[in-house]
Every structure is written in C-alpha cells, then in structure tokens.
Amino acid sequence: MAKKEVQVEYKVLNTQFNSGIKDITGKLSTLNKEFKLQQETMKNSASETEKLEGKLEKLNKELDLSKERTKLTADAVEMAKKQ
C-alpha cells in the first residue's frame, strides 16, 4: 500500500513541476516574440540608447524567469530527496 501512495505523490509533484516549467517556457517564448516585434518596430525610428534599454529590459525579465525556473527545479529536487 505504501508504494502506491509514494507513486501517486510523486506523480502529483512531477505534474506540478512539469506544469511550472511549461508555464515558464511559454513566458520566455512570449517574451522573445515581444522583443523581436519591439526591435522590428524600433529598427528605423529609435535611438541606439532606446534599443539597448529594450534589450536590457528583456534580459532582466529573462533573468527573473530563469531564477523562477531554478527555484522550481531546486524545490523539486528537495521534494524528491524527502521521498
């Protein structure tokens, strides 16, 4: 009986982890698409400073999402160790 409980709990944790990673990956994809659109829009009309500010903003958002992904992964590892 204990094995079934562990398997069910593991599947729930794994499902939550996969869902979280999928969500972050989707956000990164959206961020990249928005950045490409912004760069295309700014191509001929914006100054280099504005272009670099846009790139910096994108990189900061990517960093935040990467931190979120790292925390999610670390939490999943800790939960797996407790099993």
C-alpha positions in Angstrom: 0.0 0.0 0.0 2.8 2.4 0.8 4.2 2.1 -2.7 1.0 3.3 -4.3 1.0 6.3 -2.1 4.5 7.2 -3.0 3.8 6.8 -6.7 0.7 8.9 -6.5 2.5 11.6 -4.6 5.5 11.5 -7.0 3.2 11.8 -10.0 1.5 14.8 -8.5 4.8 16.5 -7.7 6.1 15.7 -11.2 2.9 17.0 -12.8 3.2 20.3 -10.8 6.9 20.6 -11.8 6.2 19.9 -15.5 3.3 22.4 -15.4 5.5 25.1 -13.8 8.4 24.5 -16.3 5.9 24.6 -19.2 4.5 27.9 -17.9 7.9 29.5 -17.6 8.9 28.2 -21.1 5.7 29.8 -22.5 6.5 33.1 -20.8 10.0 33.0 -22.3 8.7 32.3 -25.7 6.2 35.2 -25.4 9.0 37.5 -24.2 11.2 36.6 -27.2 8.3 37.3 -29.6 7.6 40.6 -28.0 11.2 41.6 -28.1 11.5 40.7 -31.8 8.4 42.8 -32.5 9.8 45.7 -30.4 13.2 45.5 -32.2 11.5 45.5 -35.6 9.3 48.5 -34.6 12.3 50.4 -33.3 14.6 49.4 -36.2 14.4 52.7 -38.1 12.9 55.1 -35.6 14.6 54.6 -32.2 18.0 55.7 -31.0 20.6 53.2 -30.0 20.0 54.0 -26.4 16.3 53.1 -26.7 17.2 49.9 -28.4 19.7 49.0 -25.7 17.2 49.9 -23.0 14.7 47.5 -24.6 17.3 44.8 -24.7 18.2 45.4 -21.1 14.6 45.1 -20.1 14.2 41.8 -21.9 17.4 40.4 -20.3 16.1 41.4 -16.9 12.8 39.6 -17.5 14.7 36.6 -18.8 16.8 36.6 -15.6 13.7 36.7 -13.4 12.2 33.8 -15.3 15.4 31.8 -15.1 15.6 32.4 -11.4 12.0 31.2 -11.1 12.9 28.0 -13.1 15.9 27.4 -11.0 13.9 27.7 -7.8 11.2 25.4 -9.1 13.9 22.8 -10.0 15.6 23.1 -6.7 12.3 22.7 -4.9 11.5 19.6 -7.0 14.9 18.1 -6.1 14.4 18.7 -2.4 10.9 17.1 -2.6 12.4 14.1 -4.4 15.1 13.8 -1.7 12.5 13.7 1.0 10.7 10.8 -0.7 
